[in-house]
């Protein structure tokens, strides 16, 4: 096939011979402890490949995650079983996804007995997804999955979304077969024309139809080696895809509901709890009756959770912390410089850990000149995004965007 | 969050004490700081008393820098038993007082006290908690929280630092409690709301220890069973990047999520040029709806 020839990536068994054991060298005392620590540091460094270049966030990403619930998920090559391992990793994935993609939405689909069943609606509510996932642990896994039905379902759900949003499907596929009602190639073409990006993570072995699906729709295909690799593949797909970055930029009108009706406090007559109303998001289910809520500033419809799109006037509703989640991309922390440890400092500034012989390298902040251990360095650069030293110095704490 | 109900084996408490001399209650009467410090030390000791495995760290936040008051890096102080008091309590009290004196003495005399940089102190606390979790025995259930005792006001200048710190705390499941001694702190209140901690503005300073012991001493698992001060209403409006004003309806750049109060053709933060055709695609949709 022409597709296969274009794919230049060689298979693992075709690559050269790797002499992994030659990297290990003993020090003067015949110990490898220092070397092991060094390896750990290197691995940690490698894991943190900073995203450089202009900031392009995946705002308005819409991702459907389809989980295979067929017999193949019972296999125990991932511990305790493929299915339980998947659920555990998905929880992590969901948290990370909403962390990376403010104002994005996610939905869960089960590939069950040749059908595609909706588990959760597309929404931005983390708790709802996690709760639904936790309820799955005792589910019986039988039958075959159907890739085509899943694709059709995803197409139906993602099609009506607005054009400026990126639409994606992520399939976690354990089976080596699929039971389809028709020609899957036409479905793939339909998804391609719709611009829905499909990615697949295979739990067993590479399957050609999955590879073709990913190639045609611009997604990524990966097959897991073990649970650690599975985790890294899943977490890789939390960062916004390049296609989403190429979408047209625009200013989006957005409402910030502020829930405090301050007039109530001055007026003694209505000092009681706010009137009981039904929120718009649960209107169909007949739930969501209560006093508290966020009111759309344009039309005063009530919503119980943010972010949401107002059903009445179409305004996107969000709160300031949702947007603030992404500010660390805008104002990144300056990377620390790596210096050989020669007794410059007794302990790490941030965590008070004493530097020992194992610390071959320490890290120095170029602005506040404090020294940090490699563990704190990785915490600061991956999650914290604030230099503890700079943030507590009066002339350094403000990191304004470069005027260039 | 499911295992919130189970009591933890070990609880780490990091207390951040604001010692900035320009807080109103200190400028009015400098001796109050000693009273407040005594209350905080007594509170810290009661935390240690609750469980043998409970751990403590205290960070002093002065206007020129933040520093650990307890534990000390390197060797701990040499303490002998006094009046039958448990040695650890004596150690905590002596170390904190000695290190605080050092911290205050080290302030540059020519500099004017600015605002308290609490975000930096919280960042230090988070690194400390991360180290504590790394080094802990596997299988030990650890909860960690941060208590900020401050009398300063908060300004928008530290907004980004605050938000980064709050989200990291939320990710690491660290609660941030805030005990305000003077003014209402809306930014820190947001942090409490994000991380699930408690916010309390102390009505009278004399009863500080009582407030600390009643409100902030119980662990996360016990808090659900107590009647504690409510969350209150948190103002979550966004401030626009151009005038720093709070908005209810604004425009957000789809590339970098900057907030603006008026439509402008170029984003000032990421220099993206917007398509002016924004409203046009909506019009045909509306027509279709009518048909």
Interface residues (C-beta under 8 A of the other chain):
Chain A: X54 X55 X56 X57 X59 X60 X95 X99 X102 X103 X134 X163 X164 X247 X248 X249 X250 X251 X252 X253 X254 X255 X256 X257 X258 X259 X260 X297 X298 X315 X316 X318 X319 X320 X321 X323 X324 X325 X326 X327 X328 X329 X330 X331 X346 X347 X348 X349 X350 X351 X352 X353 X354 X375 X376 X379 X380 X383 X384 X385 X386 X387 X388 X389 X390 X391 X392 X393 X394 X397 X398 X399 X401
Chain B: X2 X61 X63 X64 X65 X66 X68 X71 X73 X74 X111 X114 X115 X117 X119 X120 X121 X123 X124 X126 X127 X128 X130 X131 X134 X157 X158 X159 X160 X161 X163 X164 X165 X166 X167 X168 X171 X172 X190 X194 X233 X235 X236 X237 X238 X239 X247 X248 X249 X250 X251 X252 X253 X254 X255 X256 X257 X258 X259 X260 X263 X264 X267 X269 X270 X272 X273 X274 X275 X278 X281
